[in-house]
Amino acid sequence: MDVIFETQKGKPFSIEVGFFDTVLEIKEKIHKYHGIPIPHQTLIFNGNVLQDDRDVEYCEILQNSRIQLLVSSDSDTSNSTKQPQPNAAAADHQLPSPAKNAQLNSNTPSSNTVVPSETDVNDNPKKLKLLVLPKCGTKKIPVEVNATDNVSELRKELQKLHQRLQFHLPQEGYFFIYKQNVMDDDRSFRWHQVGQGDTIEIFNGSVTGGS
């Protein structure tokens, strides 16, 4: 059966795949026919990043299904291989109590630390200076957010900057990619392990969760 692949640049193309082909075998066909290296490919279907060991049947890919193909650079690929899993990110970076916040943000010994209230902690969230890269342009847009903000806050900041800087922002919806992973609007930048000065890419379209 034929499956259609949509890229950010260039026209969509179709490739014939088998019902029991794995995602890795599909990537091998894309490499064979279109010359895109396998490590640089990320396939997204129904809002989910497809894992190499899953097959077409498991992913519920059908005739004329449309799959988004994201192509990363060498630097993005090398960085992504070192990226811990999201669950590990949540465990390592979520601060479960105000006391832990106080220890991390204070130079005094923990025994002498005055534990702040939740309000005090949230009044001084860590600031992150990020770079946002629109796919239709080469200029990165500097944006400042709080580490504890949800990704949805980035959309509001971009809307404000868009009016002033007049850069290209997709009109029919877009989503964010960080180190080859689709970002969840309802998760914080800290949960995604976004660091100071990191780059977040904008991709046209929308990502919807599976059932």
BELFENVEN-V691259 format. One record per residue. NEAR is the number of other ideal C-beta (glycine too) atoms within 12 Angstrom. Layout:
NEAR, NEAR
This chain:
19, 19, 33, 23, 36, 24, 27, 28, 14, 13, 12, 21, 21, 23, 30, 21, 35, 17, 19, 16, 27, 24, 33, 22, 25, 40, 33, 21, 29, 32, 20, 15, 16, 24, 13, 29, 18, 24, 22, 26, 33, 37, 40, 36, 34, 22, 21, 25, 30, 36, 19, 21, 14, 23, 21, 29, 16, 19, 30, 19, 33, 18, 15, 16, 26, 22, 37, 32, 39, 40, 33, 29, 19, 13, 15, 27, 22, 15, 20, 25, 15, 13, 21, 18, 16, 24, 13, 13, 25, 19, 15, 15, 25, 21, 25, 12, 15, 23, 20, 18, 30, 25, 21, 20, 23, 21, 10, 11, 10, 16, 11, 11, 18, 17, 19, 21, 15, 17, 11, 16, 25, 17, 15, 20, 23, 25, 16, 32, 23, 35, 25, 39, 30, 30, 28, 18, 19, 11, 16, 22, 30, 21, 36, 24, 35, 25, 33, 27, 29, 24, 37, 20, 27, 37, 26, 17, 30, 31, 21, 17, 24, 23, 12, 11, 20, 12, 24, 21, 26, 23, 11, 10, 16, 31, 33, 43, 36, 38, 32, 31, 33, 35, 37, 26, 26, 13, 29, 30, 37, 29, 30, 37, 31, 37, 22, 17, 15, 30, 29, 39, 34, 36, 35, 25, 27, 18, 26, 16, 15, 14, 7
